[in-house]
Amino acid sequence: MPPNEGGDAAEVPSLLRQPEGVVPLGMPVTILWSPGLFLEDEPKVSIEDRIINTVVEHQPNGVRLLPAPRWPSNATVTVDLGGLATASSVEADGWQVVFNTDWDESEGWIEPEVMIRRPVPSSVAPSNLKWLAVAGVDPLVSELVLRSAEGYEVRARSEDKRWGPSIFDVLDGACAAPCAPQRLRLVVPDRVALGPRGEVLTGSVPDLSPPVLRHLGVEVVPGRLEIAAVYSEIVRVRGLWRHLTGVGGARMVAVGLPSHEVRLRQEGQPPRDVDIYVEIIAEDLGGQVVTTSTVVRTPPPLSLRIQELVPTPRRDWGDSEPNGQPFDPWPGWGTVSSADEWIELVNDGNEILRLQDLGLQIRVKDNSPSVTLVATAPALWWGDGGSLEAWYPGEALVVRPLGAMDQRGLRVELWAGEIEVDALWVAAIPGAHHPGGQPPDWVHESIARSADGQVRWCRPTPGNPLPTMDCVSE
């Protein structure tokens, strides 16, 4: 049941749609909630506290969960939406959705979700196969057996302890001497997965050549370091990063299945404005390893702020008069609508910023939440001649965000990568920066940081980075 029952209706989470009955093993699950709610954290999908690999697709006021590749058979699945909250940061603690999955009897006692994902089914693996990726195995199972029609067995062991594709290290040779091609079937405790999805075909030739790195891409934004690499063959990867002085460091975690194209993300926050050493270790199916290293400069700390926002415009800010630039300080005389809403950001740092490198986002959390990538916003206007390539120190940037902003019950957040840089909270409750609502007159339509450090109704000054002087006392 939703928490906070009996409270303010605007603050009580309300579930509009959830799974009903038994969910087929391959069917996506859609969960919808009432407008005004948003997710601060990704939903956690689990069975008996064991996390399941799930693809999360975000939708307006909800999520669509896709099993990877199928839901476990005859299981009770729990979706934890503990990160659900209102724009006034009232969290929905304890919010959970529970559903049961179908039992597929078409294959008797066989668990249909158990399958070998790498090597690719029906492909030929090297005779010296060193590892394989298996999906759908209970995380409590740490050892599997591959068995040939002649009774030859290959054991594989894993340290993975979660649902989803797990890497199993092959403990024995993939084929018996004298080595000959083998068709090895997967044996899951007392069960055998049928068909090509549950078997490995090995050749008589070992893989003795290390993988070749064909492309390496590094994306560094505040709070996130991501490596994308393309190899000549299927590999599993792991990585490490550390400060060049040896201080700090952590693992890099592989994202997705072993493949030709792989991604790694950092675990832990790299220090800012320093050179860090990154090492990527790739291992192919035959156990051949190639190591690549690179030095990456992390971004400096950002000093940005939200100076003004106009959620209830009184004038035509999106016009093109008199100098052909919308959202400049000279509004026009056209129709006023939500398309005239804007947010002003200020670069308070000492560096020239390139928007494409920042991963800068404006997240509007209200009855119709939206996320605007600043570099591709519907409209941008720099107060001092800046551009996408150069946002100057001390310069104001006016952004027309996607969608429409509510008059109150509104939280505007500025994010750089994975880091929240600044926020303005507009709500008629204690703790908010400003109560919001209708502007007091036709002139003071901007919610802005005033010269005395307060957030007030002020005369808009788009493009002026200084605190606003002409404000109304609350």
ABEGO torsion letter per residue (X at the ends): XBBGBGBBAAABBBBABBBBEBBBAABBBBBBBBBGBBBABBBBBBBGGBBBBBBBBBBBGEBBBBBOABBBBGBBBBBBAAABBBAAGBBBBGBBBBBBBBBBAAAEABBAABBBAOBBBGBBBBAABABBBBBGBBAABABBBBBBAAGBBBBBBBABABBEBBBBBBABBABBOBBBBBBBBBBBBGBBBBEAAABBBBBABBBABBBBBABBBBBBBBGBBBBBBBBABBBBBBBBBBBAAGBEEBBBBBBEBBBABBBBBBBEBBBBGBBBBBBBBBBBAAGBBBBBBBBBBBBBBBBBBBABBBABBABBAABAOAAGBBGBABBBABBBBAAABBBBBBBABABBBBAAAAGBBBBBBBABBBBBBAAABABBBBAAGBBAABBBBGBBBBBBBBEBBBABGBBBBBBBEABBABBBBBBBBBGBABAEEBBABAABABBBBBAAGBBBBBBBBBGBABBBABBBBX
